[in-house]
Amino acid sequence: MTLPAGLRAFRHRDFRRFFVGKGIQQICAWLQMIATSWLVYRLSGSTFMLGLAAFALQIPFLFMAPLAGVFVDRMDRRRVLLLTNSMAALQAVAMFGIVASGVVQPWHLVAGNFVLGIVNACDAPARQSILIQLVGGRADLPSAIALNSTMMNAARFIGPMLGGALVAALGERWGFGLNALSYAASLIALAGIQASGHPRTPREQGWWRQLAAGARYAFGFLPARNALLLLAATSLSVQCYAALMPWFAREVFHGDSGTLGMLVSAAGLGAVSGMCYLALRPSVRGLFRLIAWTTATAGIGLLVFSHAAALWIALPALWLVGMGVMLSAASTNTVLQTIAPEELHGRVASLYVMSFIGISPLSALLAGWIAERFGPPATLAGCGVAALAAAAAYASQLPAIRREIRPVYQELGVLPRPDETH
């Protein structure tokens, strides 16, 4: 049976195993994230503490992801993922014990997030760069990236709804407990992967030169540089909305953890919708232009949400935010992984992770601080305007981006060569 272009990655057994195992684990990871954010706000009543918890979870990506990318390119990526998933499972078990014993304080949750952030900063470059190994080359790589992003964001849609209901019915501790159990699915899937992942010996000697080589490639090429800078600007201006969701759930919509789950799931559904669109695209052509529109869409959605007084307005607005942010991120990842040399995949993936996830904690902490002074609605409105400004600045560079990317696409067969058009 011939699969549509967007589903071709499912032809590969290793990718199917990875998709199912990681999908189960990611749904349960959201149970823990919802439990953590709700518990932080319930114990502290502070938007700053919400921002600090999000900051602790994501700040390791900013500093550690580039270094992790160097070592990912040196090592068997499957073994790296086995190690990081095992360590994350231990973190979930420890947090379950602290919460279940009744001694938990906000600083426990912040510290637990920081530990998990360190593990995830090492996991993410390996997870992104192993995809080419799972599908046996570049031919099905765009499909693998889109389907992987779809799976991650489907979990983002399903997990918060389940997490909100679970916390409301059974208490926060079970968000941690079920997440710890879910790592069994991910570890079993990784253990069964058969494709070899022999690391290539970097041409540069020393980790600093290897790190510099990845940065030189990514930031020395105008299309990659502009895409990464726009992604960082999007993350800085838009991603802070997630840290402030508990405030909106309780203070604006007068709800509980179930309301929080609905708000986060609305953004997750938007992200899934965007990933379905990306998976159905036949080629990477046009993605550099697309990310200008998707960033602007996220900014508009955030502006609308910041003024929403009812859920029937807030939920569609968050759908736009989720779709815009994740389409921008996944499209950037797709083109970078497509055009980058294979020996640099881990390092390029780490720079993508740094630009997307690593910038988010600065956004969360800054937004939490501003929200304490001017209020969350005004804070998110300002962030929406900033996203629109970033999209406009990037759009002004599109003619130069097209000129620079054309010969690369011709070399890869994405565009016909000049002698093939006659």
The 8 nearest C-alpha neighbors of each residue, nearest first, counted from 0:
[[1, 2, 3, 10, 7, 9, 6, 4],
 [2, 0, 3, 7, 4, 10, 6, 9],
 [1, 3, 7, 6, 0, 4, 5, 10],
 [4, 2, 6, 5, 7, 1, 279, 281],
 [3, 5, 7, 6, 281, 2, 279, 142],
 [4, 6, 278, 279, 142, 3, 7, 280],
 [7, 5, 3, 4, 8, 9, 2, 142],
 [6, 8, 9, 4, 10, 2, 5, 139],
 [7, 9, 143, 10, 6, 139, 142, 11],
 [8, 10, 11, 7, 15, 6, 14, 12],
 [11, 9, 8, 7, 12, 15, 6, 2],
 [10, 12, 9, 14, 13, 134, 8, 15],
 [13, 11, 15, 14, 16, 10, 9, 133],
 [14, 12, 192, 16, 133, 15, 11, 17],
 [13, 15, 17, 133, 11, 16, 12, 18],
 [16, 14, 18, 12, 13, 17, 9, 19],
 [17, 15, 13, 188, 19, 14, 18, 20],
 [16, 18, 14, 20, 15, 188, 19, 21],
 [17, 19, 15, 16, 21, 20, 22, 14],
 [20, 18, 22, 16, 17, 21, 15, 23],
 [21, 19, 185, 184, 188, 17, 22, 23],
 [20, 22, 24, 185, 23, 18, 19, 17],
 [21, 23, 19, 25, 20, 24, 18, 150],
 [24, 22, 26, 21, 20, 25, 19, 181],
 [23, 25, 181, 21, 27, 22, 26, 182],
 [26, 24, 28, 22, 27, 23, 154, 21],
 [27, 25, 154, 158, 23, 28, 29, 24],
 [26, 28, 178, 30, 29, 24, 25, 158],
 [29, 27, 25, 31, 30, 178, 26, 24],
 [28, 30, 32, 158, 27, 31, 26, 159],
 [31, 29, 162, 174, 27, 28, 33, 32],
 [30, 32, 174, 175, 34, 28, 29, 33],
 [33, 31, 29, 35, 34, 30, 36, 28],
 [32, 34, 36, 30, 35, 31, 162, 29],
 [35, 33, 171, 31, 37, 32, 174, 36],
 [36, 34, 32, 38, 33, 37, 31, 39],
 [35, 37, 39, 33, 38, 34, 32, 40],
 [36, 38, 40, 34, 39, 35, 41, 33],
 [37, 39, 41, 35, 40, 36, 34, 42],
 [40, 38, 36, 42, 105, 37, 41, 43],
 [39, 41, 44, 43, 37, 38, 42, 45],
 [40, 42, 38, 39, 44, 43, 37, 36],
 [41, 43, 39, 40, 38, 44, 105, 104],
 [42, 44, 40, 45, 41, 39, 105, 48],
 [43, 45, 40, 41, 42, 46, 39, 48],
 [46, 44, 48, 43, 47, 40, 49, 39],
 [47, 45, 49, 48, 367, 50, 371, 243],
 [46, 48, 367, 50, 45, 49, 368, 51],
 [49, 47, 51, 45, 50, 46, 52, 39],
 [50, 48, 46, 52, 47, 51, 242, 53],
 [49, 51, 364, 363, 367, 47, 53, 48],
 [50, 52, 48, 54, 49, 53, 364, 47],
 [53, 51, 109, 55, 49, 54, 50, 48],
 [52, 54, 50, 56, 51, 55, 360, 363],
 [55, 53, 360, 51, 52, 57, 56, 58],
 [56, 54, 113, 52, 53, 57, 112, 58],
 [57, 55, 112, 116, 113, 53, 54, 58],
 [56, 58, 360, 54, 116, 59, 55, 60],
 [57, 59, 360, 60, 61, 54, 55, 357],
 [60, 58, 117, 61, 63, 62, 57, 116],
 [61, 59, 357, 120, 64, 58, 63, 353],
 [60, 62, 357, 353, 59, 58, 63, 64],
 [63, 61, 59, 60, 64, 65, 58, 357],
 [62, 64, 66, 60, 59, 65, 67, 61],
 [63, 65, 67, 60, 120, 349, 66, 353],
 [66, 64, 349, 68, 67, 63, 350, 346],
 [67, 65, 68, 69, 63, 64, 70, 210],
 [66, 68, 64, 121, 70, 69, 65, 63],
 [67, 69, 346, 345, 71, 349, 65, 66],
 [70, 68, 66, 67, 72, 71, 346, 210],
 [69, 71, 73, 67, 72, 68, 74, 66],
 [70, 72, 68, 74, 73, 69, 345, 125],
 [71, 73, 345, 70, 69, 74, 198, 68],
 [74, 72, 70, 198, 71, 199, 200, 69],
 [75, 73, 71, 198, 72, 76, 70, 79],
 [74, 76, 196, 78, 77, 198, 197, 79],
 [77, 75, 79, 78, 125, 74, 71, 129],
 [76, 78, 80, 79, 75, 81, 189, 196],
 [79, 77, 81, 80, 76, 75, 82, 74],
 [78, 80, 76, 82, 77, 81, 83, 75],
 [81, 79, 83, 77, 82, 78, 84, 122],
 [80, 82, 78, 84, 79, 83, 85, 186],
 [81, 83, 85, 79, 80, 84, 78, 86],
 [84, 82, 80, 86, 85, 81, 122, 118],
 [85, 83, 87, 81, 86, 82, 80, 88],
 [84, 86, 88, 82, 83, 87, 81, 89],
 [85, 87, 89, 83, 88, 84, 82, 90],
 [88, 86, 90, 84, 89, 85, 83, 115],
 [87, 89, 179, 91, 85, 86, 90, 182],
 [88, 90, 92, 86, 87, 91, 93, 85],
 [91, 89, 87, 93, 88, 92, 94, 86],
 [90, 92, 179, 94, 88, 89, 93, 175],
 [93, 91, 89, 95, 90, 94, 179, 88],
 [92, 94, 90, 96, 95, 91, 89, 97],
 [95, 93, 97, 91, 96, 92, 98, 90],
 [96, 94, 175, 92, 98, 93, 176, 97],
 [95, 97, 93, 99, 94, 98, 100, 92],
 [96, 98, 94, 100, 95, 99, 103, 102],
 [97, 99, 103, 95, 101, 100, 172, 96],
 [100, 98, 96, 101, 172, 97, 95, 102],
 [101, 99, 97, 98, 102, 96, 103, 95],
 [100, 102, 98, 99, 103, 97, 96, 104],
 [103, 101, 100, 97, 98, 104, 99, 107],
 [104, 102, 98, 97, 101, 107, 105, 108],
 [103, 105, 107, 106, 102, 108, 42, 39],
 [106, 104, 108, 107, 39, 109, 42, 43],
 [105, 107, 109, 108, 104, 110, 103, 111],
 [108, 106, 110, 104, 105, 109, 111, 103],
 [109, 107, 111, 105, 106, 110, 112, 35],
 [108, 110, 52, 106, 112, 111, 107, 55],
 [109, 111, 113, 107, 112, 108, 106, 114],
 [112, 110, 108, 114, 113, 109, 107, 115],
 [111, 113, 56, 115, 109, 110, 114, 55],
 [112, 114, 55, 56, 116, 110, 111, 115],
 [115, 113, 111, 117, 116, 112, 110, 118],
 [114, 116, 112, 118, 113, 117, 119, 87],
 [115, 117, 56, 113, 119, 114, 118, 57],
 [118, 116, 120, 59, 114, 115, 119, 113],
 [117, 119, 115, 116, 121, 120, 83, 122],
 [118, 120, 122, 116, 121, 117, 123, 115],
 [121, 119, 60, 64, 117, 118, 122, 123],
 [122, 120, 67, 119, 118, 123, 64, 124],
 [121, 123, 119, 125, 120, 83, 124, 80],
 [122, 124, 126, 125, 120, 121, 119, 127],
 [125, 123, 349, 127, 348, 126, 345, 68],
 [124, 126, 128, 123, 76, 122, 127, 129],
 [127, 125, 123, 124, 129, 128, 122, 80],
 [128, 126, 124, 125, 129, 130, 123, 348],
 [127, 129, 125, 345, 130, 126, 344, 124],
 [130, 128, 132, 126, 131, 127, 125, 76],
 [131, 129, 133, 132, 128, 127, 134, 143],
 [130, 132, 136, 134, 133, 129, 140, 135],
 [133, 131, 135, 129, 130, 134, 136, 196],
 [132, 134, 130, 14, 13, 131, 135, 129],
 [135, 133, 131, 132, 11, 136, 8, 139],
 [134, 136, 132, 133, 131, 137, 139, 194],
 [137, 135, 131, 138, 134, 132, 140, 139],
 [136, 138, 140, 139, 131, 337, 135, 141],
 [139, 137, 140, 136, 141, 135, 134, 142],
 [140, 138, 142, 8, 137, 141, 7, 134],
 [139, 141, 137, 143, 142, 138, 131, 144],
 [142, 140, 144, 143, 139, 333, 145, 337],
 [143, 141, 5, 145, 140, 139, 144, 8],
 [142, 144, 140, 8, 146, 141, 145, 147],
 [145, 143, 147, 141, 142, 146, 148, 140],
 [144, 146, 278, 148, 142, 147, 143, 274],
 [147, 145, 149, 143, 148, 144, 142, 150],
 [146, 148, 144, 150, 149, 145, 143, 151],
 [147, 149, 151, 145, 146, 150, 144, 152],
 [150, 148, 146, 274, 152, 147, 271, 151],
 [149, 151, 153, 147, 148, 152, 22, 146],
 [152, 150, 148, 154, 149, 153, 147, 155],
 [151, 153, 155, 154, 149, 271, 150, 267],
 [152, 154, 156, 150, 155, 271, 151, 149],
 [155, 153, 26, 157, 152, 151, 156, 158],
 [154, 156, 152, 267, 153, 158, 157, 264],
 [155, 157, 267, 264, 153, 268, 154, 158],
 [158, 156, 154, 160, 155, 159, 153, 161],
 [157, 159, 26, 29, 161, 154, 155, 160],
 [160, 158, 260, 162, 161, 264, 29, 163],
 [161, 159, 260, 163, 162, 158, 157, 261],
 [162, 160, 158, 164, 159, 163, 165, 157],
 [161, 163, 30, 159, 165, 160, 164, 158],
 [162, 164, 257, 260, 256, 160, 166, 165],
 [163, 165, 167, 161, 257, 162, 166, 168],
 [166, 164, 162, 168, 167, 163, 169, 161],
 [165, 167, 170, 171, 163, 169, 168, 164],
 [166, 168, 164, 165, 256, 170, 169, 163],
 [169, 167, 165, 166, 164, 170, 163, 171],
 [170, 168, 166, 165, 167, 173, 171, 172],
 [171, 169, 166, 172, 167, 168, 173, 165],
 [170, 172, 166, 34, 173, 174, 38, 169],
 [173, 171, 174, 175, 98, 99, 95, 170],
 [174, 172, 176, 175, 171, 177, 170, 169],
 [173, 175, 31, 30, 172, 171, 176, 34],
 [176, 174, 31, 95, 178, 173, 91, 172],
 [175, 177, 173, 179, 178, 95, 174, 172],
 [178, 176, 180, 179, 174, 175, 173, 181],
 [177, 179, 27, 181, 175, 176, 180, 28],
 [178, 180, 88, 91, 176, 177, 181, 92],
 [179, 181, 177, 178, 182, 183, 176, 88],
 [182, 180, 24, 178, 183, 179, 184, 177],
 [183, 181, 185, 184, 180, 24, 179, 88],
 [182, 184, 186, 181, 185, 180, 187, 179],
 [185, 183, 20, 187, 182, 186, 181, 188],
 [184, 186, 20, 182, 21, 188, 183, 187],
 [185, 187, 189, 183, 188, 184, 190, 182],
 [188, 186, 190, 184, 189, 185, 183, 191],
 [189, 187, 185, 16, 191, 20, 186, 190],
 [190, 188, 186, 191, 192, 187, 185, 17],
 [189, 191, 187, 188, 192, 186, 81, 77],
 [192, 190, 188, 189, 193, 187, 16, 13],
 [193, 191, 13, 189, 190, 194, 188, 16],
 [192, 194, 191, 195, 13, 190, 12, 133],
 [195, 193, 192, 196, 133, 132, 13, 135],
 [196, 194, 197, 193, 132, 75, 192, 77],
 [195, 197, 75, 198, 194, 132, 76, 77],
 [196, 198, 75, 195, 199, 74, 76, 73],
 [199, 197, 73, 74, 75, 196, 72, 200],
 [198, 200, 201, 342, 73, 197, 72, 74],
 [199, 201, 202, 198, 73, 72, 342, 203],
 [202, 200, 203, 199, 209, 342, 204, 73],
 [201, 203, 200, 204, 209, 199, 342, 212],
 [204, 202, 201, 209, 208, 205, 212, 206],
 [205, 203, 208, 202, 206, 209, 201, 207],
 [206, 204, 207, 208, 209, 203, 210, 201],
 [205, 207, 209, 208, 210, 69, 204, 66],
 [208, 206, 210, 209, 205, 211, 204, 212],
 [209, 207, 211, 210, 206, 205, 203, 212],
 [208, 210, 206, 212, 211, 207, 203, 205],
 [211, 209, 207, 213, 208, 212, 69, 206],
 [210, 212, 208, 214, 209, 213, 215, 207],
 [213, 211, 215, 209, 210, 214, 208, 216],
 [212, 214, 216, 346, 210, 215, 211, 347],
 [215, 213, 211, 217, 216, 212, 218, 210],
 [216, 214, 212, 219, 213, 218, 217, 211],
 [215, 217, 213, 219, 214, 218, 212, 220],
 [218, 216, 214, 223, 215, 219, 220, 224],
 [219, 217, 224, 215, 220, 214, 216, 223],
 [218, 220, 215, 216, 217, 221, 224, 214],
 [221, 219, 218, 223, 222, 217, 224, 216],
 [220, 222, 224, 223, 225, 219, 400, 218],
 [223, 221, 400, 225, 224, 220, 226, 404],
 [224, 222, 226, 221, 220, 225, 217, 227],
 [223, 225, 218, 221, 227, 222, 226, 220],
 [224, 226, 228, 222, 227, 223, 221, 229],
 [225, 227, 223, 229, 228, 224, 230, 222],
 [228, 226, 230, 224, 229, 225, 223, 231],
 [229, 227, 231, 225, 230, 226, 224, 232],
 [230, 228, 232, 226, 231, 227, 233, 225],
 [229, 231, 227, 233, 228, 232, 355, 234],
 [230, 232, 354, 228, 234, 229, 233, 355],
 [233, 231, 229, 235, 230, 234, 236, 228],
 [234, 232, 230, 236, 231, 235, 237, 386],
 [233, 235, 238, 231, 232, 359, 237, 236],
 [236, 234, 362, 232, 233, 359, 358, 237],
 [235, 237, 382, 233, 234, 386, 232, 385],
 [238, 236, 234, 239, 233, 235, 382, 240],
 [237, 239, 234, 240, 359, 236, 235, 241],
 [240, 238, 363, 362, 241, 237, 242, 366],
 [239, 241, 238, 243, 242, 237, 244, 379],
 [242, 240, 244, 239, 243, 238, 263, 363],
 [241, 243, 240, 239, 50, 244, 49, 363],
 [244, 242, 240, 241, 246, 245, 46, 247],
 [243, 245, 247, 241, 246, 242, 248, 240],
 [246, 244, 248, 247, 243, 259, 249, 37],
 [247, 245, 244, 249, 248, 243, 250, 46],
 [246, 248, 251, 244, 250, 245, 249, 252],
 [249, 247, 245, 259, 252, 254, 246, 258],
 [248, 250, 253, 254, 246, 247, 252, 251],
 [249, 251, 247, 253, 246, 252, 248, 254],
 [252, 250, 247, 253, 249, 248, 308, 246],
 [251, 253, 248, 254, 249, 250, 247, 309],
 [254, 252, 249, 250, 251, 248, 255, 247],
 [255, 253, 249, 258, 248, 252, 256, 257],
 [254, 256, 258, 257, 249, 259, 248, 253],
 [257, 255, 163, 259, 258, 167, 260, 37],
 [256, 258, 163, 260, 164, 255, 259, 261],
 [259, 257, 261, 254, 255, 260, 256, 248],
 [260, 258, 256, 262, 248, 257, 261, 245],
 [259, 261, 159, 160, 163, 257, 263, 258],
 [262, 260, 264, 258, 259, 263, 160, 265],
 [263, 261, 259, 265, 264, 260, 314, 258],
 [262, 264, 260, 266, 265, 261, 159, 259],
 [265, 263, 156, 267, 261, 266, 262, 159],
 [264, 266, 268, 318, 262, 267, 263, 314],
 [267, 265, 321, 318, 317, 269, 264, 263],
 [266, 268, 156, 264, 155, 270, 265, 269],
 [269, 267, 271, 265, 156, 270, 266, 264],
 [270, 268, 318, 322, 321, 272, 266, 267],
 [269, 271, 322, 321, 267, 273, 268, 272],
 [272, 270, 268, 274, 152, 273, 269, 149],
 [273, 271, 269, 275, 270, 274, 268, 276],
 [272, 274, 322, 270, 276, 271, 275, 326],
 [273, 275, 277, 149, 271, 276, 272, 145],
 [276, 274, 278, 272, 277, 273, 271, 279],
 [275, 277, 273, 274, 279, 278, 272, 280],
 [276, 278, 274, 280, 275, 279, 145, 273],
 [279, 277, 5, 145, 275, 276, 280, 142],
 [278, 280, 5, 276, 277, 281, 275, 4],
 [279, 281, 277, 278, 282, 276, 5, 283],
 [280, 282, 279, 4, 5, 283, 278, 284],
 [283, 281, 284, 280, 413, 141, 285, 286],
 [282, 284, 286, 285, 334, 281, 333, 141],
 [285, 283, 282, 286, 413, 287, 414, 408],
 [284, 286, 288, 287, 289, 283, 282, 290],
 [287, 285, 289, 288, 284, 283, 330, 290],
 [286, 288, 289, 285, 290, 226, 291, 331],
 [287, 289, 286, 285, 290, 291, 397, 292],
 [290, 288, 286, 292, 291, 287, 285, 293],
 [289, 291, 327, 293, 292, 288, 287, 294],
 [290, 292, 390, 289, 294, 293, 288, 394],
 [293, 291, 295, 290, 289, 294, 296, 390],
 [292, 294, 323, 296, 290, 295, 291, 327],
 [295, 293, 297, 296, 291, 292, 323, 390],
 [294, 296, 387, 298, 292, 293, 297, 390],
 [295, 297, 293, 299, 294, 298, 323, 292],
 [298, 296, 320, 323, 300, 294, 295, 299],
 [297, 299, 383, 386, 295, 301, 296, 300],
 [298, 300, 302, 296, 301, 297, 383, 295],
 [301, 299, 316, 320, 297, 319, 303, 298],
 [300, 302, 304, 298, 383, 299, 303, 305],
 [303, 301, 380, 383, 299, 305, 300, 304],
 [304, 302, 300, 301, 305, 306, 316, 307],
 [303, 305, 307, 301, 313, 316, 306, 302],
 [304, 306, 376, 302, 303, 380, 379, 307],
 [305, 307, 304, 303, 308, 376, 302, 380],
 [308, 306, 304, 313, 309, 305, 312, 303],
 [307, 309, 306, 251, 310, 252, 312, 313],
 [310, 308, 311, 312, 307, 313, 252, 251],
 [309, 311, 313, 312, 314, 308, 252, 307],
 [310, 312, 309, 313, 314, 315, 307, 308],
 [313, 311, 310, 309, 314, 307, 315, 316],
 [314, 312, 310, 304, 316, 307, 311, 315],
 [313, 315, 317, 316, 265, 310, 312, 311],
 [316, 314, 318, 317, 313, 312, 319, 311],
 [317, 315, 300, 313, 319, 318, 304, 314],
 [316, 318, 266, 320, 314, 319, 315, 265],
 [317, 319, 269, 266, 315, 265, 321, 316],
 [320, 318, 322, 300, 316, 317, 321, 297],
 [319, 321, 297, 317, 300, 323, 318, 322],
 [322, 320, 266, 270, 269, 318, 324, 319],
 [321, 323, 270, 269, 273, 319, 320, 325],
 [324, 322, 293, 297, 320, 326, 296, 321],
 [325, 323, 327, 321, 326, 322, 297, 320],
 [326, 324, 328, 327, 270, 322, 323, 329],
 [325, 327, 329, 323, 328, 273, 324, 330],
 [328, 326, 290, 324, 325, 330, 329, 293],
 [327, 329, 325, 331, 326, 330, 332, 324],
 [328, 330, 332, 326, 331, 327, 325, 333],
 [331, 329, 333, 327, 332, 328, 326, 286],
 [330, 332, 328, 329, 333, 334, 327, 335],
 [333, 331, 329, 335, 330, 334, 336, 328],
 [334, 332, 330, 336, 331, 335, 329, 141],
 [333, 335, 337, 331, 336, 332, 338, 330],
 [334, 336, 332, 337, 338, 333, 339, 331],
 [335, 337, 333, 339, 334, 338, 332, 344],
 [338, 336, 334, 335, 339, 333, 137, 140],
 [337, 339, 335, 336, 334, 340, 407, 411],
 [338, 340, 336, 335, 337, 341, 344, 343],
 [341, 339, 343, 342, 344, 338, 336, 337],
 [342, 340, 344, 343, 339, 336, 345, 131],
 [341, 343, 340, 344, 199, 72, 201, 345],
 [344, 342, 341, 346, 340, 345, 347, 213],
 [345, 343, 347, 341, 346, 128, 342, 348],
 [344, 346, 68, 348, 72, 128, 347, 343],
 [345, 347, 68, 349, 213, 348, 343, 344],
 [346, 348, 350, 344, 349, 345, 343, 213],
 [349, 347, 351, 345, 124, 346, 350, 344],
 [348, 350, 124, 352, 346, 68, 65, 64],
 [351, 349, 353, 347, 352, 348, 65, 354],
 [350, 352, 348, 354, 349, 353, 355, 347],
 [353, 351, 349, 355, 350, 356, 354, 348],
 [354, 352, 357, 350, 61, 351, 60, 355],
 [355, 353, 231, 351, 352, 357, 358, 350],
 [356, 354, 352, 353, 234, 231, 357, 230],
 [355, 357, 359, 352, 358, 353, 354, 60],
 [358, 356, 61, 353, 60, 359, 354, 58],
 [357, 359, 356, 361, 360, 354, 235, 355],
 [358, 360, 362, 356, 361, 234, 357, 235],
 [361, 359, 54, 363, 57, 362, 58, 358],
 [362, 360, 364, 359, 363, 358, 365, 54],
 [361, 363, 235, 359, 239, 360, 365, 364],
 [364, 362, 239, 50, 360, 366, 361, 365],
 [363, 365, 50, 367, 361, 366, 51, 362],
 [366, 364, 368, 362, 367, 363, 361, 369],
 [365, 367, 369, 363, 368, 364, 370, 362],
 [366, 368, 47, 50, 370, 364, 365, 46],
 [367, 369, 365, 371, 366, 370, 47, 364],
 [370, 368, 366, 372, 371, 367, 373, 365],
 [369, 371, 374, 375, 367, 373, 372, 368],
 [372, 370, 368, 369, 374, 373, 367, 46],
 [373, 371, 370, 369, 374, 368, 375, 367],
 [372, 374, 370, 369, 371, 377, 378, 375],
 [373, 375, 370, 376, 377, 371, 372, 378],
 [374, 376, 370, 378, 377, 379, 373, 243],
 [377, 375, 305, 379, 378, 374, 380, 306],
 [378, 376, 380, 379, 375, 374, 381, 373],
 [377, 379, 375, 381, 376, 380, 370, 374],
 [380, 378, 382, 381, 376, 377, 305, 375],
 [381, 379, 302, 377, 383, 382, 378, 305],
 [382, 380, 384, 378, 379, 383, 377, 385],
 [381, 383, 236, 379, 385, 380, 384, 237],
 [384, 382, 298, 302, 380, 386, 301, 381],
 [383, 385, 387, 381, 382, 386, 388, 298],
 [384, 386, 382, 388, 383, 387, 236, 389],
 [387, 385, 298, 389, 383, 388, 384, 236],
 [386, 388, 295, 390, 384, 385, 389, 298],
 [387, 389, 385, 391, 386, 390, 392, 384],
 [390, 388, 386, 392, 391, 387, 393, 385],
 [389, 391, 291, 387, 393, 388, 392, 295],
 [392, 390, 394, 388, 389, 393, 387, 395],
 [393, 391, 389, 395, 390, 394, 388, 396],
 [392, 394, 390, 395, 396, 391, 389, 291],
 [395, 393, 391, 397, 396, 392, 291, 390],
 [394, 396, 393, 392, 397, 391, 398, 399],
 [397, 395, 394, 393, 399, 398, 400, 392],
 [396, 398, 400, 394, 399, 395, 401, 288],
 [399, 397, 401, 400, 396, 402, 395, 394],
 [400, 398, 402, 401, 397, 396, 403, 221],
 [399, 401, 397, 222, 403, 398, 402, 404],
 [402, 400, 398, 404, 399, 403, 405, 397],
 [403, 401, 399, 400, 405, 404, 398, 406],
 [402, 404, 400, 401, 405, 399, 222, 406],
 [403, 405, 407, 401, 402, 406, 400, 408],
 [404, 406, 408, 407, 402, 403, 401, 409],
 [407, 405, 409, 408, 404, 410, 403, 402],
 [408, 406, 410, 404, 409, 405, 411, 338],
 [407, 409, 413, 411, 405, 414, 410, 406],
 [410, 408, 414, 406, 412, 416, 407, 411],
 [409, 411, 407, 408, 412, 406, 416, 413],
 [412, 410, 408, 409, 413, 407, 414, 338],
 [413, 411, 409, 414, 410, 408, 415, 416],
 [412, 414, 408, 411, 409, 415, 284, 282],
 [413, 415, 409, 412, 408, 416, 405, 411],
 [416, 414, 409, 419, 412, 417, 420, 413],
 [415, 417, 409, 419, 418, 414, 420, 410],
 [416, 418, 419, 420, 415, 421, 409, 414],
 [417, 419, 416, 420, 421, 415, 409, 414],
 [420, 418, 416, 417, 421, 415, 414, 409],
 [421, 419, 418, 417, 415, 416, 414, 409],
 [420, 419, 418, 417, 416, 415, 414, 409]]
